[in-house]
Amino acid sequence: MATKKKDAANAEGLQLLEGKCRYCDTLLSVMAVDQEDADNMSTEQCTCAGSMYAGVERSATALIDQLFVDDDPDAHWAPASTVQVGLIRRLATAVIHCDILGATVNLGTTQAKIVAGKSSPVMISRKFTTEMSLEAVE
């Protein structure tokens, strides 16, 4: 059975390599195409704090893209600007690294909220905020 897996890996161009975590230099044996791929895989599989923070940051980036970058016609709002998205990403990183507990940013018709989550390192939300004011005249 192990031979079949090894043959399949060889057919895909994979080989057993020692990859190094870019955060703590731990070496891990992984099946990879080349050394760069082995290092990337080792970094993703490593359990050091740096690798774990990076994993949470990747997840947060995906959530930010989903909420603020992707143009979803069902969402009832336009994508945020590049500057706004950059600010939200920096704030999320600050929350992940416990530099701040949270932040709320007014983006005009929507509001971004980034806070430390109860069951996860960060919670990101977008709220539609429209306000209508009328003044009575005599």
N, C-alpha and C positions, 0 to 999 in steps of 0.2 A: 504494500500500500504506500509506504514512504517513497518507494522507487517511482511509483506513478506520479506522485506529487512533484518529485524532483525532476522527472522527465517533462512534466507540464511546465514547470518553472523554467527549465532550460529552453523549451520551445518558445517561450515568451521573451527570452533574452535575459531572464533573471539569474542572478548568481548570489551566493551567500557572501556577504561583505560585512565588515565591521564599520558601523556608522558611529559618528560622534555627535552627541548632543551639543548644540551651539551655546547652551547656557551653562552647563556644568562639566563638559568634556567627558561625560560617561560614555563608554563604548558599549554598543549593543550589536548583536549579530542579527542581521535582517536580510531578507531576499530583496534585492534591488537591481536595477539596470546598470547603474554606475555609482561612483563614490558620492557624488552630489545627492543623488536620490537616496542613498543609504544614510547620509547625514541628515537629510530632511526627515526621513522615516524614523530615525533614532530620536531626533528632537521631538517628534510628535508622540512617540511611545514612552519617552522618558517621564519619570514621575517627580522630577525636581521642581522646585517652586517656579523657576523661570519658564519652564516648559508648560506648567499648569496655567500660569498667568497668560502666556501666549495663546493657549487653547481657548481660554475664556475671552480674550480679546478678539480672536477669529470669530467666535460665536457671536459676540456683541456686534462686530462689523457686519455680519450677515443679517442680524436683526435690524440694524440701522439702515442697511441697504433696502431691506424689505419694507420698512416703515417710511423712509424718507427719500430714497433714491428711485426705486422702481415706480414706473408710471402705471398705477392700477386704476382703471376706469371705475371700478366699484368702490374705491376708497373715498371718493368725493373731495379729493384735494390734489393739488399739483405736487410734483417732486420738490423738495427743498433745494436751495441753491448750493453750489459747491462750497461756498464759505460757511453756510449754515451746517452742512453735513460735516465739514471739518471740525467745527466747534463742538458738535454733538459727539463726534468720535473722541476728541481730546477730553471732554467731560466724562465720557464713559470710561476711558483709561484711568482717569483720576479716581473715579469711584471704585474700579476694580483693584487699584493699588492702595485703596483706603486713604487717599490724600484728602478726599472730601466725602461726605455722607450722601450727597445728592445735589441735583441742580434742576431748575426748571427754566426753560428758555422760551420766550415769546417769539414766534416766527411769523407774526401777522395774524393770519386766520387760523393758525394752528399753534399748539404748544407742545414742546418736547419736554419730557420728564425722564430724568436718569437718576435712579436711586439704588442703594444697596438692597438687593432682594432678600426676602425672608428665607427662601430655600435655594437661592443661587447668588453668585457674587454681584450681579447687576440686573436691574429690571429697567427696560426702556419702553416708553409709551408715547403715543402721539394722540393729541386730543384736538378735535375740531372746535374752534372757539369763535363764534360769530356773535356779535352784539348789535342790537338795533336800538337806537335812541331817537326819540321824537320830542319836540318841544312844542308846547301849546303857545299860540300867540293870541293876543287880544284882538 
